[in-house]
């Protein structure tokens, strides 16, 4: 079977339906963010005096060289992924085949050191709930209790957290039962 569309006459209606289907390749949720990235790329090209159709591996290398100056490697890869989808859908250009570009992004990723999030231990949470003054930290304590209760096995810790929450409320609103 021949996939060469130019050797066949394709009715306008089929072309229109194919165009509509192509536009649905991007989820409605992400579409605005992807379009914004495409606009940023187009604006960068215009500012550099590049012609409308000038989308080559060399141009993309220069673009990501500039992107990398302002964003972490993970954000650069996100921008690459969005641009790759937009260029494939709207211009028929598959930048995943640009070996120099992907190699360049991989080298940038090796230099990037991820930041590990700080995690409170159980004893630190309990100490904070018991010792931190309620006048200053009541909202933080309530948010912490609800967050931990939601993130852990709810039934296992619910009674303990409810008791702590109740004692906090009684301190702030005495006489309430």
MINU-178476 format. One record per residue: x, y, z of N, C-alpha, C, O in turn. Coordinates in steps of 0.02 Angstrom, whole numbers, padded with zeros to 5 digits, always signed. Each point is the difference from the previous one (the first is absolute). Example, Ala and Ser with C-alpha at 12.3 -4.5 7.8 and 13.67 -1.06 7.14 Angstrom:
BEGIN
+00660-00284+00390-00045+00059+00000+00045+00060+00000+00052-00001+00033;-00070+00054-00069+00042+00059+00003-00039+00055+00037+00025+00055+00008;
//
This chain:
BEGIN
+00042-00060+00000-00042+00060+00000+00043+00062+00000+00050+00002+00036;-00066+00047-00075+00039+00061-00008-00027+00055+00046-00059+00017-00005;+00102+00011+00050-00021+00053+00044+00012+00069-00029-00012+00051+00033;+00035-00047-00095+00015+00063-00031-00065+00034-00021-00030-00018-00050;+00008+00068+00090-00064+00033-00011+00000+00041-00064-00054+00013-00028;+00112+00006+00003+00003+00041-00060-00018-00040-00063-00018+00030-00051;+00022-00095+00053-00016-00040-00059-00075-00014-00007-00022-00030-00049;-00018+00053+00099-00072-00010-00002-00034+00068+00005+00026+00047+00029;-00085-00044-00058-00041+00059+00006-00043-00007+00062-00042-00045+00004;+00052+00090+00044-00037-00004+00063-00052+00055+00002+00018+00059-00008;-00081-00077+00016-00053+00051+00002+00010+00051+00057+00028-00016+00052;-00052+00076-00065+00007+00055+00049-00032-00018+00067+00025+00019+00052;-00081-00054-00054-00035-00019+00061+00044-00045+00044+00002+00009+00061;+00033-00056-00092+00044-00045+00037+00059+00039+00029+00020-00011+00057;+00007+00057-00096+00055+00042+00024-00023+00041+00061+00038+00007+00048;-00098+00020-00051-00028+00040+00055-00008-00043+00062+00019+00021+00055;-00045-00081-00062-00009-00046+00057+00067-00019+00029+00007-00005+00061;+00042-00007-00103+00068-00017+00023+00029+00058+00039+00033-00010+00051;-00044+00071-00075+00025+00060+00035-00032+00006+00069+00034+00016+00049;-00100-00028-00045-00035+00004+00065+00026-00054+00047+00009+00013+00060;+00003-00073-00085+00026-00054+00041+00070+00017+00025+00017-00014+00058;+00023+00044-00101+00068+00019+00019-00001+00051+00056+00041-00004+00046;-00086+00051-00048-00005+00051+00052-00021-00030+00067+00014+00029+00053;-00046-00086-00055-00021-00034+00063+00057-00041+00031-00009-00027+00054;+00065+00023-00087+00056-00038+00028+00026+00031+00064+00029-00035+00042;-00039+00100-00033+00020+00033+00061-00060+00003+00047-00055+00019-00021;+00065-00038+00082-00056+00000+00047-00024+00071+00013+00040+00047+00000;-00104-00039+00010-00029+00067+00012+00031+00032+00062+00008+00061+00003;+00009-00103+00045+00029+00024+00063+00068+00034-00012+00015+00052+00029;+00026-00083-00070+00068+00023-00012+00008+00048-00058+00051+00034-00006;-00101-00030-00035+00006+00036-00064+00024+00071+00009+00044+00022-00038;-00071+00015+00087+00020+00070+00009+00075+00006+00017+00034+00044-00026;-00011-00088+00069+00071+00002+00021+00045-00017-00060+00052+00032-00010;-00072-00081-00029+00039-00019-00059+00001+00057-00051+00052+00015-00029;-00110+00016+00019-00003+00056-00047+00044+00058+00024+00032+00034-00041;-00031-00023+00106+00042+00054+00028+00074-00014-00015+00037+00046-00017;-00017-00108+00024+00070-00018-00015+00015+00011-00073+00055+00024-00017;-00102-00041-00027+00010+00010-00072+00006+00074-00015+00041+00020-00042;-00082+00022+00074+00003+00072-00009+00068+00027+00023+00030+00043-00033;-00006-00068+00090+00066+00021+00024+00055-00016-00050+00044+00041-00013;-00048-00101-00016+00049-00020-00051-00006+00045-00062+00051+00023-00026;-00112-00012+00003-00011+00043-00058+00025+00071+00013+00032+00030-00044;-00045-00003+00103+00023+00067+00018+00077+00003+00001+00030+00049-00022;+00001-00101+00049+00073-00004+00001+00028+00000-00071+00049+00034-00015;-00081-00073-00029+00022-00002-00070-00008+00068-00034+00045+00022-00036;-00101+00011+00047-00012+00066-00030+00050+00051+00025+00027+00040-00038;-00014-00042+00103+00047+00047+00030+00070-00010-00029+00039+00047-00004;-00023-00109-00015+00065-00016-00029+00002+00011-00076+00051-00012-00032;-00108+00033+00004-00002+00015-00072-00004-00062-00044+00020+00002-00058;-00047-00057+00085-00006-00061-00040-00065+00000-00039-00050+00027+00022;+00052-00057-00080-00059-00006-00042-00052-00045+00033+00017-00040+00043;-00078+00046-00065-00056-00038+00028+00013-00075+00001-00012-00033+00050;+00036+00005-00104+00010-00072-00005+00068-00025+00025+00015-00059-00006;+00025+00103+00033+00068-00019+00021-00002-00038+00066+00011+00028+00054;-00025-00093-00060+00001-00043+00059+00045-00059-00017-00021-00049-00030;+00084+00056+00050+00050-00052-00014+00031-00022+00065-00012+00030+00053;+00051-00082-00056+00035-00024+00060+00046+00055+00027+00005+00009+00060;+00028+00027-00104+00045+00054+00020-00038+00055+00037+00023+00026+00051;-00081-00008-00077-00042+00052+00032-00023-00024+00069+00003+00038+00048;-00024-00100-00044-00023-00027+00064+00056-00006+00051-00010+00010+00060;+00070-00028-00084+00059-00002+00045+00012+00069+00030+00012+00007+00061;-00015+00045-00102+00010+00068+00024-00055+00020+00049+00014+00032+00051;-00076-00051-00067-00056+00017+00044+00009-00033+00069-00006+00034+00051;+00021-00098-00050+00008-00035+00064+00064+00020+00036+00003-00005+00061;+00046+00028-00097+00060+00029+00031-00021+00061+00042+00025+00010+00056;-00071+00030-00083-00025+00059+00036-00049-00019+00056+00001+00030+00053;-00042-00079-00066-00048-00023+00051+00037-00026+00061-00018+00015+00057;+00071-00053-00070+00039-00030+00054+00031+00051+00048+00013-00015+00058;-00003+00076-00083+00029+00053+00042-00049+00022+00055+00021+00026+00051;-00085-00036-00063-00051+00027+00045-00041-00053+00036-00037+00016+00046;+00044-00079-00066-00041-00053+00029+00042-00060+00020+00054-00012-00027;-00079-00026+00076+00031-00062+00021-00007-00052-00056-00042+00008-00045;+00083-00059+00048-00001-00052-00052-00069-00033-00006-00023-00015-00056;-00010+00005+00112-00067-00032-00003-00049+00045-00037-00042-00024-00039;+00046+00089+00050-00045+00047-00035+00018+00004-00074-00044+00007-00043;+00108-00012+00027+00023+00001-00069-00029-00060-00037-00023+00006-00057;+00025-00065+00088-00028-00060-00030-00076+00007-00009-00027-00023-00050;-00006+00055+00098-00072+00011-00006-00015+00045-00060-00045-00014-00039;+00084+00067+00032-00009+00045-00057+00014-00037-00066-00036+00010-00049;+00086-00052+00048+00016-00040-00059-00060-00044-00018-00020-00004-00058;-00007-00029+00108-00056-00046-00012-00061+00037-00028-00032-00024-00046;+00017+00081+00074-00057+00040-00024+00012+00023-00072-00045-00004-00042;+00104+00029+00030+00017+00025-00067+00000-00057-00051-00022+00008-00057;+00047-00066+00078+00001-00059-00044-00072-00017-00021-00012-00013-00059;-00034+00012+00107-00070-00015-00016-00031+00052-00046-00033-00017-00049;+00045+00080+00064-00029+00054-00040+00027+00000-00071-00037+00009-00048;+00102-00018+00042+00030+00000-00067-00024-00060-00041-00009+00005-00061;+00000-00062+00094-00023-00060-00035-00072+00010-00024-00017-00017-00057;-00025+00044+00101-00071+00008-00017-00012+00056-00050-00037-00009-00049;+00069+00067+00059-00015+00058-00041+00045+00010-00061-00020+00031-00049;+00081-00057+00052+00047+00012-00055+00024-00065-00033+00034+00002-00052;-00052-00059+00081+00022-00064-00027+00075-00012+00008+00029-00038-00039;+00002+00069+00089+00072-00007+00012+00010-00043+00062-00026+00015+00053;+00066-00068-00061+00015-00046+00056+00070+00015+00026+00049-00024-00027;-00046+00064+00080+00066+00019+00027+00032-00054+00042+00058+00006+00021;-00095-00060-00008+00030-00056+00038+00056-00033-00041+00041-00037+00028;-00041+00049-00093+00052-00028-00044+00063+00042-00002+00049-00018-00032;-00050+00075+00066+00058+00044+00000+00049-00023+00054-00005+00019+00059;+00052-00061-00080+00047-00031+00047+00043+00049+00039+00011-00010+00060;+00014+00062-00093+00042+00049+00035-00040+00034+00055+00026+00012+00055;-00088+00004-00070-00042+00035+00049-00013-00043+00061+00009+00023+00057;-00029-00086-00066-00013-00043+00058+00065-00014+00038-00001-00004+00061;+00057-00003-00096+00064-00009+00034+00017+00061+00042+00024-00006+00056;-00036+00065-00083+00014+00062+00036-00042+00004+00064+00025+00018+00053;-00089-00035-00059-00044+00002+00059+00021-00052+00052-00004+00013+00060;+00027-00071-00082+00023-00052+00046+00062+00023+00038+00006-00013+00060;+00040+00046-00094+00060+00026+00033-00019+00051+00053+00028+00001+00055;-00077+00042-00071-00024+00049+00048-00031-00032+00061+00005+00026+00056;-00038-00083-00066-00032-00036+00055+00051-00030+00047-00011-00004+00061;+00068-00017-00087+00052-00030+00043+00028+00051+00049+00019-00018+00056;-00017+00080-00076+00027+00053+00044-00050+00019+00055+00020+00027+00051;-00084-00040-00062-00051+00021+00046-00003-00045+00061-00002-00061-00006;+00002+00091+00064-00006-00038+00063-00070+00013+00028-00019+00057+00013;-00019-00110-00004-00067+00008+00027+00004+00018+00074+00047-00019+00036;-00096+00057-00014-00003+00020+00070-00048-00047+00036-00058-00007-00020;+00083-00024+00072-00042-00046+00037-00044+00039+00048+00024+00044+00037;-00088-00060-00037-00047+00034+00045+00013-00022+00072+00015-00058+00013;-00023+00105+00032+00008-00016+00071-00065-00032+00024-00055+00024-00015;+00061-00078+00053-00058-00036+00024+00003-00001+00076+00051-00018+00030;-00106+00036+00000-00004-00002+00073-00011-00072+00023-00040-00037-00030;+00074+00017+00082-00010-00066+00030-00060+00004+00047-00020+00054+00020;-00007-00111-00004-00059-00003+00043+00011+00035+00067-00042+00038+00023;+00100-00050+00008+00014+00031+00065+00005+00076-00006-00017+00036+00047;+00041-00011-00104+00005+00072-00011-00070+00031-00006-00012+00055+00025;-00033-00091-00058-00069+00024-00007-00033+00004+00069-00031+00050+00017;+00038-00104+00021-00031-00002+00067+00029+00055+00045-00037+00032+00037;+00102-00022-00041+00032+00052+00041-00026+00069-00020-00014+00042+00044;+00007-00029-00109-00027+00063-00022-00071+00011+00025-00017+00054+00024;-00024-00106-00030-00070+00006+00021-00006+00013+00075-00045+00036+00022;+00089-00065+00018-00003+00007+00073+00033+00064+00025-00025+00031+00047;+00081-00011-00077+00040+00053+00029-00008+00069-00033+00011+00051+00032;-00029-00049-00095-00006+00065-00035-00059+00038+00030-00054-00029+00009;+00062+00094+00004-00055+00038+00030-00060+00005-00047+00007+00018-00059;-00066-00034+00086-00061+00001-00040-00017+00069-00027-00027+00006-00055;+00044+00045+00094-00016+00069-00021+00032+00015-00068-00031+00033-00042;+00091-00057+00031+00036+00014-00062-00011-00054-00053-00002+00016-00060;-00005-00078+00080+00002-00056-00047-00064-00040-00007+00002-00056-00026;-00058+00082+00049-00062-00039-00002-00019-00021-00071-00016-00058-00013;+00018+00106-00033-00018-00017-00070+00047-00053-00028-00022-00046-00035;+00086+00053+00048+00049-00049-00025-00013-00068+00031+00007-00051-00034;-00025+00050+00098-00013-00064+00034-00061-00034-00030+00001-00060-00013;-00055+00098+00002-00061-00028-00029+00015-00027-00070-00021-00055-00017;+00056+00095-00023+00017-00021-00068+00043-00063+00001-00010-00046-00040;+00057+00043+00086+00044-00058+00007-00040-00062+00019+00009-00054-00029;-00053+00061+00077-00041-00057+00023-00043-00026-00058-00003-00060-00013;-00031+00106-00022-00042-00021-00055+00041-00030-00057-00021-00048-00032;+00079+00077+00019+00043-00025-00054+00027-00069+00015-00001-00044-00043;+00024+00034+00105+00027-00065+00019-00056-00051+00001+00008-00057-00022;-00066+00077+00049-00056-00047+00002-00021-00021-00070-00018-00058-00011;+00021+00104-00036-00018-00017-00068+00053-00041-00036-00016-00041-00043;+00078+00051+00062+00055-00034-00035+00015-00069+00029+00028-00043-00034;-00047+00032+00096+00014-00066+00031-00062-00042-00002-00052+00020-00027;+00057-00077+00057-00060-00042+00005-00047+00035+00048+00011+00001+00061;-00062+00028-00088-00044+00045+00037-00027-00031+00065+00004+00031+00053;-00030-00090-00057-00031-00031+00059+00051-00013+00055-00015+00006+00059;+00075-00024-00079+00052-00018+00048+00017+00058+00046+00011-00009+00060;-00009+00070-00087+00023+00057+00039-00056+00050+00016+00011+00049+00036;-00071-00061-00062-00053+00050+00005-00016+00018+00072-00004+00059+00017;-00004-00108+00027-00019+00015+00069+00054+00042+00035-00016+00046+00037;+00079-00063-00049+00054+00038+00032+00000+00072-00025+00006+00047+00040;-00012-00038-00106+00001+00068-00028-00062+00039+00021+00004+00060+00013;-00061-00094-00010-00062+00033+00022+00007+00024+00071-00023+00055+00016;+00053-00095+00027+00011+00020+00070+00045+00062+00003-00016+00047+00037;+00070-00047-00075+00045+00058-00001-00035+00062-00027+00008+00054+00027;-00047-00063-00080-00036+00056-00029-00052+00027+00049-00008+00060+00006;-00027-00105+00029-00049+00021+00050+00032+00039+00056-00028+00050+00023;+00086-00072+00000+00033+00036+00055+00024+00069-00024-00001+00048+00039;+00021-00043-00101+00020+00065-00027-00059+00048-00003+00005+00058+00018;-00062-00084-00042-00060+00042-00006-00023+00022+00069-00021+00057+00009;+00024-00101+00040-00021+00017+00068+00044+00055+00030-00024+00042+00037;+00088-00042-00054+00045+00052+00025-00018+00067-00030+00004+00052+00034;-00022-00052-00098-00014+00063-00035-00071+00024+00016-00012+00059+00008;-00035-00106-00005-00070+00018+00013-00024-00033+00064-00038-00049-00003;+00059+00074+00060-00021-00033+00063-00076+00002+00009-00033+00046-00022;+00008-00097+00054-00072-00005+00013-00038-00034-00056-00060-00012+00007;+00093-00003-00061-00033-00033-00056+00002-00076+00010+00053-00028+00014;-00109-00004-00022-00001-00073+00010-00026-00035-00060-00005-00062-00001;
//
